[in-house]
Amino acid sequence: MTAFAGEMREGRGWLAFPTRKFKTVTVQAVWVVPLTADTAALGALLPQVLRRATARWPDSTSLYAHLESLYGANFRADVGKVGGYQLLSFSLEVVDGQYLPGRPDTLGAALEFLEEVLHRPYAPDGHFDPAVVEQEKALLGRRIQALINDKGQYALQRLVETVADGRPFGLRKLGRAEDLPGITPERLWAFYRTTAEQAAVLVAVVGDVEPGRVEAALDRLGGRGPRNPVAPQAPYTPRLHGRWVEETADVNQGKLNLAYACGRNLAHPGYPALLLYTGILGAFPHSKLFINVRERASLAYYAYARLDPVLGMGLIGAGIETGNRDAARRIIAEQVEAMGEGRFTEEEQRLTVDAYLNEIRSEEDVPGQIIGRQLERWFAGGGPVGEDLAHALQAVDRAAIVDAARQVVFDAGYFLTRPSGGPAGAEEGKA
């Protein structure tokens, strides 16, 4: 398991994960901006434009030639979302210099590259290259459409939007397609300047590194002054109290999704028990939803439960024949009720603990996932991850799982089905 060092204050954070497990060093810089409807598309577009060119490497050919000179370094820029925040991330993986002839300082080269990308972008006329902006807008539009075409992900997103009831955590990380035509190079440049100067920033490094070098890198990539602070995200508060929404689309199978307010997130002492509740209910092939909804009743092509560790939101999803909606809802409700009544076996609990331990060990093999878990911890305001979470899960008893189950409250449901006579978007009454 990987230990880490670091601190986060005044909108500036650094994390170092000193380990000799990898023969590479991974450096990630993240700008954190509040999600708003008007800026989400700008935030999604910006990393893709910045990755294309810099003042030193003014086109993709020269930029990627430089990456190749860094022993085939792997560079990625992307956008993510945690709670009500959008994460603009820039990650570079390089071979650890101690494994190369002459032992070059590849970490220093990686930091120099990211500094160039973040703070010296290619701006020939005082703003981004119009051709690059238009190309990346087109690609972003395709990504947004692809998400809409993936009906399982679309239905889940529509549920979260419904539950959010106008709160930022319901906004899509890629923004809205209809906003793309209004993004000009000048407008994107203005957003960039504000983000680069004011957004909260995190610098994380995984590899055989000295923590002091990572702390110094924060000044290099994020400046020395305070930036916009990031407030820890409290567990979301339910507002809909059992509302059901049904919409129609051209789908081959119905998408049934349910949201539950769990009242606790990663920072809560009872989070490990809530995670085990989720796992026993539906996170694995041995779980109740998979066995009872999919295998025994043959009602679903898939059935799962998952937990948002920052929002404290439990999510259940199932792909079903459209005529099986009520039967699937009934069996899902029975499994949730069973958990609250303590009707699960020691074997189910043991299998679930083992499954989560395997997941945690697997995450320790992927630098990006190590960093991702620490980001969740930052946004939740604390809590166990990695080895600490593994120990906590093994210490949870049955009573704690039942208590967690009894705190879970059904908030809203969403069903995406084929047109059959009711207008798309019609809302049903409470369940």
C-alpha atoms as one frame of an Amber mdcrd trajectory, in Angstrom:
protein
   0.000   0.000   0.000   1.210   3.513  -0.796   1.708   6.149   1.904   1.438
   9.801   1.024   2.455  13.237   2.244   1.048  16.649   1.509  -1.268  19.450
   2.551  -4.115  21.465   1.105  -4.958  25.003   2.197  -5.990  28.344   0.733
  -6.930  26.696  -2.539  -3.476  25.170  -3.021  -2.608  21.524  -2.489   0.250
  19.118  -3.059   0.412  15.374  -2.623   3.447  13.113  -2.848   3.242   9.335
  -3.025   6.841   8.145  -2.518   7.057   4.574  -3.782   9.520   2.369  -5.636
   6.723   0.213  -6.976   6.800   1.896 -10.387   9.604   2.510 -12.857   7.807
   5.668 -13.917   6.937   8.975 -12.272   3.434  10.353 -12.753   2.842  14.080
 -12.323  -0.670  15.492 -12.322  -1.749  19.117 -12.062  -5.440  19.864 -11.500
  -7.340  23.139 -11.673 -10.587  23.047  -9.704 -13.427  25.347 -10.790 -17.033
  25.540  -9.593 -19.481  23.909 -11.978 -21.885  26.387 -13.536 -24.214  25.939
 -16.481 -22.615  28.837 -18.361 -18.968  27.772 -17.939 -19.069  23.943 -17.989
 -18.426  23.731 -21.739 -15.557  26.220 -21.417 -14.017  24.084 -18.681 -14.350
  20.941 -20.755 -12.844  22.608 -23.823  -9.887  24.335 -22.190  -7.696  21.280
 -21.402  -8.084  20.016 -24.953  -6.946  23.328 -26.428  -4.043  23.714 -23.991
  -2.703  20.253 -24.804  -2.352  21.121 -28.493   0.456  23.715 -28.408   2.506
  26.106 -26.272   4.616  29.179 -26.917   7.714  26.947 -27.010   6.086  24.170
 -29.042   3.586  26.034 -31.249   2.020  22.986 -32.892   1.192  19.389 -32.054
   4.073  18.060 -34.110   6.749  19.910 -32.140   5.001  19.314 -28.806   4.770
  15.565 -29.277   8.304  15.440 -30.663   9.412  16.910 -27.341   7.414  14.283
 -25.462   9.143  11.604 -27.498  12.494  13.098 -26.497  11.425  12.595 -22.872
  11.785   8.839 -23.422   8.264   8.490 -24.792   6.459  10.403 -22.047   2.680
   9.976 -21.975   0.706  13.241 -21.719  -3.030  13.514 -21.091  -5.426  16.398
 -20.551  -9.024  15.817 -19.507 -11.974  17.074 -17.510 -13.604  15.410 -14.516
 -16.242  16.181 -11.944 -16.515  15.758  -8.184 -19.640  17.024  -6.463 -20.261
  20.574  -7.623 -16.753  21.103  -9.000 -15.181  20.593 -12.407 -11.628  19.214
 -12.516  -9.328  20.285 -15.346  -6.451  17.820 -15.197  -3.071  17.586 -16.923
  -1.059  14.414 -16.379   2.392  13.368 -17.534   3.963   9.944 -17.034   7.727
   9.684 -17.595  10.301   6.979 -17.051  12.065   7.397 -13.704  15.505   8.784
 -14.554  17.327   6.366 -12.262  16.509   3.582 -14.726  17.998   5.455 -17.701
  21.607   5.929 -18.837  23.098   8.970 -17.107  20.181   9.120 -14.628  18.524
  12.244 -16.140  16.166  14.332 -14.004  12.950  13.288 -15.739  10.795  14.661
 -12.908  12.306  18.098 -13.467  11.666  17.777 -17.197   8.052  16.755 -16.533
   7.467  19.769 -14.285   9.035  22.062 -16.866   6.723  20.654 -19.544   3.577
  21.078 -17.445   4.597  24.615 -16.483   4.866  25.428 -20.178   1.439  23.903
 -20.933  -0.336  25.615 -18.051   1.261  29.052 -18.106   2.689  29.674 -21.581
   0.041  28.536 -24.058   0.242  29.259 -27.756  -1.566  32.576 -28.296  -0.366
  34.132 -31.575  -2.753  37.095 -31.518  -3.356  37.469 -27.799  -5.828  34.578
 -27.719  -6.050  30.926 -28.691  -5.607  29.810 -32.298  -9.111  29.975 -33.884
  -8.490  26.854 -35.979  -7.533  24.802 -32.909 -10.533  26.084 -30.957 -12.919
  25.135 -33.751 -11.389  21.682 -34.116 -11.663  20.990 -30.388 -15.206  22.346
 -30.242 -16.207  19.833 -32.908 -14.546  16.989 -30.997 -16.199  18.054 -27.741
 -19.556  18.157 -29.487 -19.042  14.548 -30.548 -18.147  13.538 -26.984 -21.325
  15.160 -25.690 -23.403  13.387 -28.342 -21.706  10.052 -27.569 -22.778  10.392
 -23.947 -26.350  11.007 -25.062 -26.195   7.967 -27.348 -25.056   5.759 -24.442
 -28.538   5.344 -22.999 -27.366   3.718 -19.776 -25.090   6.660 -18.946 -27.674
   9.119 -20.222 -30.365   7.707 -17.926 -28.017   7.836 -14.943 -27.142  11.452
 -15.739 -30.823  12.369 -16.058 -31.469  10.845 -12.638 -28.649  12.878 -11.068
 -29.948  16.026 -12.773 -33.404  15.309 -11.372 -32.117  14.703  -7.852 -29.893
  17.792  -7.946 -32.959  19.965  -8.513 -30.845  22.843  -9.836 -27.798  22.308
  -7.605 -24.358  22.300  -9.291 -23.671  18.596  -8.782 -26.357  17.858 -11.356
 -24.526  19.657 -14.168 -22.694  17.640 -16.815 -18.911  17.791 -16.781 -18.773
  18.257 -20.570 -21.294  21.097 -20.598 -24.062  21.603 -23.132 -23.744  21.182
 -26.894 -25.840  24.289 -27.493 -23.192  26.422 -25.747 -20.381  25.452 -28.121
 -21.242  27.812 -31.030 -20.945  30.807 -28.678 -17.400  29.955 -27.535 -14.908
  32.157 -29.335 -11.095  32.115 -28.995 -11.330  35.395 -27.081 -13.955  34.105
 -24.654 -12.022  30.895 -24.030  -8.844  32.940 -23.458 -10.603  35.087 -20.850
 -11.794  31.927 -19.081  -8.252  30.561 -19.218  -6.735  33.694 -17.660  -9.230
  33.634 -14.781  -8.678  29.915 -14.221  -4.880  30.074 -14.377  -4.735  32.978
 -11.930  -7.508  32.146  -9.473  -8.647  28.497  -9.613  -7.749  26.137  -6.798
  -4.819  23.961  -7.835  -3.487  20.560  -6.829  -0.150  19.039  -7.805   0.294
  15.315  -7.180   3.257  13.060  -7.911   3.422   9.264  -7.697   6.835   7.599
  -7.869  10.219   7.455  -6.190  10.236  11.147  -5.269  11.143  13.364  -2.338
   8.045  15.099  -0.920   9.958  18.391  -0.757  10.279  18.454  -4.544   6.523
  18.100  -4.909   5.863  20.916  -2.435   8.250  23.132  -4.407   6.490  22.136
  -7.626   3.262  23.636  -6.281   4.863  27.100  -6.264   6.088  26.476  -9.800
   2.781  25.291 -11.239   0.323  27.097  -8.976   2.068  30.254  -7.803   2.709
  31.291  -4.218  -0.404  33.299  -3.327  -3.779  32.005  -2.112  -6.330  30.907
  -4.681 -10.056  30.255  -4.619 -10.707  27.848  -1.747 -12.506  24.558  -2.223
 -15.155  23.894   0.392 -15.600  20.273   1.498 -18.757  18.780   0.027 -21.364
  17.756   2.599 -23.606  14.753   1.891 -26.393  15.898  -0.375 -29.814  16.630
   1.107 -32.822  14.923  -0.534 -35.537  17.192  -1.916 -37.778  14.966  -4.036
 -38.903  12.462  -1.393 -39.920   9.598  -3.635 -40.679  11.272  -6.962 -40.632
   9.139 -10.124 -39.840  10.504 -13.566 -40.407   8.593 -16.796 -39.131   9.650
 -20.216 -39.180   7.993 -23.611 -36.487   7.464 -26.209 -35.552   5.044 -28.957
 -34.135   2.338 -26.657 -33.918  -1.439 -26.959 -34.213  -1.960 -23.214 -35.573
   0.139 -20.391 -33.127   1.907 -18.079 -34.304   1.923 -14.468 -32.342   4.131
 -12.057 -32.939   5.004  -8.416 -31.231   7.508  -6.093 -30.943   7.284  -2.320
 -29.725   9.866   0.172 -27.369   8.049   2.545 -26.708  10.863   5.004 -22.952
  10.287   5.158 -19.942  10.531   2.878 -16.281   9.545   3.012 -15.558  11.908
   5.917 -18.193  10.268   8.168 -16.947   7.644  10.658 -19.680   5.317   9.457
 -18.684   5.469   5.794 -16.989   2.016   5.747 -20.227   0.456   6.983 -22.189
   2.292   4.272 -19.736   1.049   1.652 -20.242  -2.534   2.815 -24.009  -2.007
   2.703 -23.658  -0.909  -0.916 -21.417  -3.848  -1.766 -23.680  -6.479  -0.233
 -26.670  -4.872  -1.928 -25.348  -4.600  -5.447 -21.695  -3.868  -6.219 -20.524
  -7.398  -7.085 -21.668 -10.607  -8.801 -22.432 -12.184  -5.404 -24.598  -9.197
  -4.356 -28.342  -9.262  -3.724 -29.396  -7.244  -6.769 -27.388  -9.355  -9.182
 -28.605 -12.634  -7.663 -32.260 -11.729  -7.129 -33.090  -9.305  -9.940 -30.897
 -10.693 -12.697 -30.263 -14.353 -11.930 -33.355 -15.645 -10.085 -36.103 -13.427
 -11.506 -34.415 -12.942 -14.920 -35.749  -9.401 -14.979 -32.574  -7.483 -15.808
 -29.687  -7.580 -18.243 -27.644  -5.905 -15.512 -28.324  -4.686 -11.987 -25.946
  -2.798  -9.724 -25.619  -0.482  -6.733 -22.874   2.094  -6.341 -22.010   4.870
  -3.922 -20.776   8.402  -4.567 -18.171   8.830  -1.790 -18.345  12.632  -1.847
 -22.077  13.301  -2.213 -23.149  10.331  -0.101 -25.575   9.328  -2.844 -26.515
   5.697  -3.374 -27.378   4.769  -6.947 -29.108   1.651  -8.247 -29.347   0.860
 -11.944 -30.888  -1.945 -14.003 -31.378  -2.612 -17.688 -34.755  -4.312 -18.132
 -37.470  -5.160 -20.616 -39.794  -2.174 -20.549 -42.739  -4.273 -19.379 -40.816
  -5.437 -16.304 -40.557  -2.025 -14.657 -42.945  -2.640 -11.749 -41.654  -6.149
 -11.015 -38.055  -4.924 -11.012 -38.928  -2.010  -8.731 -40.627  -4.379  -6.322
 -37.697  -6.794  -6.076 -35.182  -3.958  -5.734 -37.263  -2.484  -2.899 -37.333
  -5.914  -1.221 -33.528  -6.141  -1.296 -33.129  -2.648   0.156 -35.628  -3.542
   2.882 -33.782  -6.787   3.620 -30.570  -4.872   4.266 -32.307  -2.579   6.743
 -33.660  -5.632   8.564 -30.247  -7.284   8.725 -31.206 -10.115   6.377 -27.763
 -10.819   4.971 -25.313 -13.563   5.860 -21.808 -13.530   7.297 -20.686 -15.089
   4.015 -22.143 -12.175   2.033 -20.320  -9.749   4.301 -17.043 -11.675   4.053
 -17.230 -11.900   0.259 -17.930  -8.176   0.057 -14.993  -7.239   2.296 -12.708
  -9.463   0.202 -13.986  -7.922  -3.028 -13.323  -4.390  -1.802  -9.859  -5.373
  -0.576  -9.069  -6.688  -4.051 -10.280  -3.415  -5.561  -8.110  -1.392  -3.196
  -5.037  -3.505  -3.995  -5.719  -3.136  -7.730  -5.997   0.644  -7.413  -2.540
   0.716  -5.836  -1.183  -0.476  -9.202  -2.538   2.556 -11.087  -1.055   5.989
 -10.262  -4.087   7.830 -11.635  -6.428   5.914  -9.348  -4.211   6.582  -6.326
  -4.455  10.303  -7.060  -8.186  10.042  -7.755  -8.936   8.553  -4.348  -6.999
  11.334  -2.640  -8.970  13.901  -4.593 -12.194  12.348  -3.331 -10.818  12.556
   0.199  -9.992  16.237  -0.320 -13.463  17.076  -1.593 -15.225  15.096   1.127
 -13.186  16.783   3.866 -11.295  13.672   4.985 -11.888   9.980   5.502 -10.081
   6.677   4.932  -8.678   5.629   1.566  -6.221   2.940   0.500  -4.769   0.934
   3.378  -6.756   2.914   5.968 -10.014   2.025   4.227  -8.967  -1.621   3.966
  -8.420  -1.790   7.728 -11.678   0.042   8.419 -13.729  -2.327   6.274 -12.361
  -5.349   8.097 -13.363  -3.811  11.442 -17.038  -3.175  10.538 -19.600  -5.344
  12.325 -23.107  -6.382  11.297 -24.821  -3.825  13.536 -22.970  -0.959  11.861
 -24.055  -2.149   8.400 -27.694  -2.414   9.507 -27.496   1.067  11.035 -26.118
   2.457   7.778 -28.893   0.706   5.823 -31.574   2.236   8.030 -30.286   5.755
   7.351 -30.717   5.351   3.594 -33.726   7.247   2.176 -35.211   6.797  -1.293
 -35.188  10.169  -3.030 -36.102   9.702  -6.698 -36.417   7.230  -9.543 -36.002
   7.586 -13.285 -37.137   5.245 -16.053 -36.146   5.581 -19.695 -38.446   3.520
 -21.899 -39.744   3.148 -25.453 -42.628   5.382 -26.548 -45.921   3.633 -25.882
 -48.603   6.302 -25.666 -47.454   8.734 -22.958 -45.597  11.927 -23.894 -41.837
  12.000 -23.386 -40.834  13.740 -20.211 -44.147  13.093 -18.393 -43.744  12.864
 -14.638 -45.460  10.235 -12.576 -46.605  10.701  -9.003 -44.731   9.526  -5.965
 -44.053   5.828  -5.562
